[in-house]
Amino acid sequence: MTGTTVLSQTHFLSLTNNQPHCFELSHSFNEKGWLCLLKRCNSMEEFKQVHAHVLKWGIFFDSFCMSNLVATCALTKWGSMDYACSIFSQMDEPCSFDYNTMIRGSVNNMRFEEALLLYVEMLEGGIEPDKFTYPFVLKACSLLGARNEGVQIHGHVFKMGLEGDVFVQNSLINMYGKCGAVECARDVFDKMGEKSVASWSAIIGAHVCVEMWNECLMLLGEMSREGRCRVEESTLVNVLSACSHLGSPNLGKCIHGILLRNISELNVVVETSLIDMYVKCGCLEKGLRVFEKMSEKNRYSYTVMISGLAIHGHGKEALKVFSEMLEEGLAPDDVVYVGVLSACSHAGLVDEGLQCFKSMQFEHGIEPTVQHYGCMVDLLGRFGMLKEAYELIKSMLIKPNDVIWRSLLSACKVHHNLEIGEIAARNLFVLNQNNTGDYLVLANMYAKAQKWDDVAKVRTKLAEKNLVQTPGFSLIETKRKVYKFVSQDKSTQQWNTIYDMIHQMEWQLKFEGHIPDTSQVLLDVDEEEKRERLKCHSQKLAIAFGLIHTSEGSPLRITRNLRMCSDCHTYTKYISMIYEREITVRDRHRFHHFKDGTCSCKDYW
């Protein structure tokens, strides 16, 4: 009887009461028949029926039959790795195909240690791995962060003569990248003969893992110059992440253009990455346009948009988007609420923040995490409610971490409350004695209070612990290049021109009545020295460079690694008015949009 005849006699019978389907099997259950049935299985119940008949008709121990049973059970969405293991354990002589199947199934089911143990068992059994073995073994190493094991497996790749296989090479790059060994990933990449799109995506992703954002953009440039590879979505999503961190909207716009030219319909992941890039680069309106045009939005899309509005200080708009999310029937999670509470904090919406904090717990059943408490301490602290913030910390059911105490300390610095600030600092130093910034904030508070002996004591502790202050820097993008400046910077070849521009800006500011806020220089030096130090802050140097190298009237975008000081804030407001420029500054906490002598934060940050 032919296979076709067998299939005509084999069919699904729908049981009543919506019970699962079952198979009615003919007596002519031959090889082609069971294999066709196996391919038509859609559940473990159906699979077990086929398995039972394989056992009944005595063909179970056929190697071809067992391999197919293992593969179906281990690699299908409805399968069971435990059941696959039980079949695999009965195989007398499993081959490389069977081990590859089990390793792949283990990785797909997040059983990474088991995948590595199967690989070891494979070697001990004298079964030679092939090019299909290593991609999944290396993936298991990358997801475990098992760099040492990955290096050993790299050695095995050479022994097997597979070092030239492009799929194995891409897997090695991914593994080294995920394990933070970007130099090793680059070494594998550089030695490749023919590089695929996946190769470029892997090496860019490796640099993303260690936050080497400039290198990501340089690699994209190299890839484009080669002209052999069509850029794929995953690569561009990684590059968008680099643009976000560097505050490089022009490059981000180029990536957006490439996506639109090469892909007919962007998926929700790519569109969400675009929103994230635009809002983090200061282009909130463009991010909102992408968000509003999305045909499909998920919880992550709403989270990114809410968080974006938060860092731009648009608290009420963020709450409106959150309401839309709830109306769409998407249940909020703890991550969404971090964005919502952060939005209230940046906009000074104390009542709304307190209400959201209650709704999170009592309406949506979400227990506050340390991040939520951190947002609430920040909200109360920024608003000057320092006692209330301190009482909230004392009432927490979970132990406050250093971030919470640091938020309180920063608020005490802003509102000049040395008493609570010292309490926050003491708790901070119990949890973390090696954060230079904490000592400096406390020292600055003592300096503001003219307590120079206490300043000296704090700075002596810094010296004893060999702690070095992280220098503040500012980034500015002009002509598709990102430039970095630090305070008093004279490293660039154009420093004379930049300082001449600073001098010109100072004169313009004097005519407008600007008086430098020398209280920001917390050193025991004379007023002249304080003014000299103030005028060459990294943000001012970046603005001067931008005014020189951009056309009249064009906007400037600056990214800082530290919080903006009040003198730089006032200074930038004046510059935006004098030179008729829109200046966007992203500091460690939020965005500031300066225009016509005002700032979007309304001097609340």
Secondary structure, DSSP 8 states (H G I E B T S, - for coil): --HHHHHHT-EEE--STT---EEE--S---HHHHHHHHHT--SHHHHHHHHHHHHHTT-TT-HHHHHHHHHHHHHSTT--HHHHHHHHTT-SS--HHHHHHHHHHHHHTT-HHHHHHHHHHHHHTT----TTTHHHHHHHHHHHT-HHHHHHHHHHHHHTT-TT-HHHHHHHHHHHHHTT-HHHHHHHHHT-SS--HHHHHHHHHHHHHTT-HHHHHHHHHHHHHH--S---HHHHHHHHHHHHHHT-HHHHHHHHHHHHHH-SS--HHHHHHHHHHHHHTT-HHHHHHHHHH-S---HHHHHHHHHHHHHTT-HHHHHHHHHHHHHTT----HHHHHHHHHHHHHHT-HHHHHHHHHHHHHTS-----HHHHHHHHHHHHHTT-HHHHHHHHHH-SS---HHHHHHHHHHHHHTT-HHHHHHHHHHHHHH-S--HHHHHHHHHHHHHTT-HHHHHHHHHHHHHTT------EEEEEETTEEEEEETT---STTHHHHHHHHHHHHHHHHHTT----GGG--SS--HHHHHHHHHT-HHHHHHHHHHHHS-TT--EEEEESS---HHHHHHHHHHHHHTT--EEEE-SS-EEEEETTEETTTT--
